[in-house]
């Protein structure tokens, strides 16, 4: 629902309006800001919408939200029309910059190329810089603050105007329309600092609002705004006062750039896929024509597989495969229903018992995947009144579980216990849950679980660990990080989640916990309740895999030895790499392009490795993610290290 101008339009009776401004920050750093005008009856709704927006920001919950409500005489508010909108296609940042320069020249800017360079060199500013349109001299009084356009709103009540959701486009159009109407401002250039938003614009009264599709690479968090001023210096103050203080309502703001055009579903998909391709983020499935294992045939090419999570090489093990076959014969190919209807068969219950014993808990609950286990458990335990404390590098399924729970989410810096403690100390939530990968999927490092447990106990929080990459790999018996650190009983996390799909060579996920927590999970977890259960064959396969893991402990130690071997082989060839505590060896590859190129070259040498880029990891942290299996030979790992070093160190 939209509260602000909608009610403003209905009741023109009162002489005053209210300006509501929200600013939020975390650790002193700006997170989000927004503002609306409203008449008196709509103020509470606007405040609540803006608070929701501040608190549900994708970068996490801010630690400070400031909402200010001020009255404004209605007579001081002016209405102006929105600039006309059009879009210039640009396939590369350079094409976008060229288009912007052409438009700025047309608008009367003397040397647009140099102006854009000035912006690039200025570093990150929250406000806009003002440049003299003829001399490009910087004119704003405070270079670090810049000029901040405020006191504006759109008069439209379209969904894009809903206070609790940001609409990049309509909010930018409101700002650009106000700016273009300021005295002496002849043009504006803007590129967002949001790394996921590459479209920018040039705006002026004559050109209108010209969206430029691509002004930077996807993942680039550099942005900025320039106002070009062409008027007497003595009147610059008046222009700045107008931008910062004049109350302006913009009429006729469309919700989306092409909202007048009706599109089919396929046309919408084509546009979005096009955007992904141009951002270098389009993905396709490589088709395997071979059984799981350390070597395989992908897209017709034989290769050494250095990116499988089948760490103990059990997916193809004859004992595991025949357990699956046998179970399918006895129990059927499918279960015919969810766990709470026909979907709990004897193999499900038996496997739960074994998993609970493996992790030293009373109970376990099986899910269809590790993904749905994470999503379901977090949502089962946490609700709106609660807070989840989540490591910034946690797996996507944890992030989605946090979203599904509607709890407030405090994201702490990777493995930084001071940050976790700061956030725990501030929270007065009903329930607190600290969630972390135990071995991080992209970095291969281990969470400092003993410290996390100490903090959680001090601040009354429960703990959940994701053992997807630890089960079968970490701890002498492959039982995971609790075994590794010797944490038992009260010292162990309340929820130990894992997956059957990696070291156990099957499919499915699980959580181990106390009997009463398991009961809660079965009664609350939506991904458990509303989805048909795993086939018995998958449960039986995982059960057989547990037998093999326990009777052949060499597999667990060999996978870690292989990780150590590959890491040393890389380092002896001058390649710095991370990981080592489990089967994941991340190899920093420099830029995103370098990572993709190296992976492509390795594929042509017959080595399958994943190039991991933004948004899976931060921009600039692109890497090759190597994973080893217990069955890789030293010759294979030496061969891979030689080739990787050749491409990353030798530049070959
Ligand atoms: N957690 C982590 C850390 C993972 O890496 C993965 C799989 N990539 C999952 C959960 C999800 O497990 P599954 O593949 O069984 O859905």
Boltz pocket constraint, residues with backbone or C-beta under 6 A from the ligand:
constraints:
  - pocket:
      binder: B
      contacts: [[A, 368], [A, 369], [A, 370], [A, 371], [A, 372], [A, 374], [A, 395], [A, 397], [A, 437], [A, 439], [A, 440], [A, 441], [A, 466], [A, 468], [A, 469], [A, 499], [A, 500], [A, 501], [A, 508], [A, 509]]
      max_distance: 6.0
